[in-house]
């Protein structure tokens, strides 16, 4: 695997992880700020 492929794979992996972390943090923040999901 050459350098470009490795960098592309690394960037894709990091972006995927960051998206997952951001989504989790956003949902937790929205739950705590509104209490919307606990009422359902």
N, C-alpha and C positions, 0 to 999 in steps of 0.2 A: 504494500500500500504506500503510494507516494505521499509527499508532504501535503499536496493540495487536497487529496482525498481524506487524509487524516484530519486536516483542519476543518474541512466541510463536515465530517462526521462529528468532530468535537463541538463545533458551533451548533449543529442541529441538536445534539444531546443536551448541551447547556441550555439552549432555548426551550427545549421540551421541559426540562426540570424547572426552569424559572417560571414557565407558564403554569406548571402544576402548583408550585409554591405560591405564586401570585393569586391563583384561583382559590386556594385553600385559605390564604390570609384574607382575601376579599370576602369570602363567604363567612368566615369567622367574625370579621369586623361587622358585616351587615347583620349577622345574627345578634351580636351583642348590642348593636346600636338601635335595632328596631324591635327585637324579640318576635319577629314575624313568624319564623319557622317553628318556634316552640308552641305557638297557639294552634297550629294545624293539627 
